[in-house]
Amino acid sequence: MLLGKDTYWDHKSLAETGASLTVGPDNFGCEVVDEERPVLLACSHLCPEFREQKEILQSLSKSYAGALKVCLLDTDCIAAFRETLGIVGTPTFLIFHGGKEKGRMLGRVDREALASFVLRTLPHIKSLCNYSTEVE
C-alpha cells in the first residue's frame, strides 16, 4: 500500500501539499475521468529512486494548487490498469482533462522536465498557477 511510515511513497505528505488521493478501480472515474480540473496521474512501483519523484510531485502540487489535481495510482492496481491505460513501464505520468488522456511521459524526470510536460500539454494552466522554475 502507499500509506505508512516505512514506504518510499508517503502519500500523506503529498496530500498535505494539495495533492489528492490514491486512485484505484473504485475511484478512478470520479477522481480522474469526472474531475473538472486537469489531473496529473503518477504511476509507479515503490522503489528508492521514486522518493525523489515524490518530492517533485509535492513541489508541482503546491505550484499548481487549484489548477491541477495530482493523484497517485495505487501500486497494487498498476497491473489492473496496465492494459486500460497502456502502462508499459514506471514511472509513467499521465495527464487527463475532460475525461481523456491528453499526454504521457515515461521515466524518471526532474522538476523542470515534469513542469515542462505539464505546460506543453496544458498551456492554459500557466496563467492559473504559481509555477516557478526554481526548485523548492
Secondary structure, 3 states (H helix, E strand, C coil): CCCCCCCCCCHHHHHCCCCCCEECCCCHHHHHHCCCCCEEEEECCCCCCHHHHHHHHHHHHHHCCCCCEEEEECHHHHHHHHHHHCCCCCCEEEEEECCEEEEEEECCCCHHHHHHHHHHHCHHHHHHCCCCCCCC
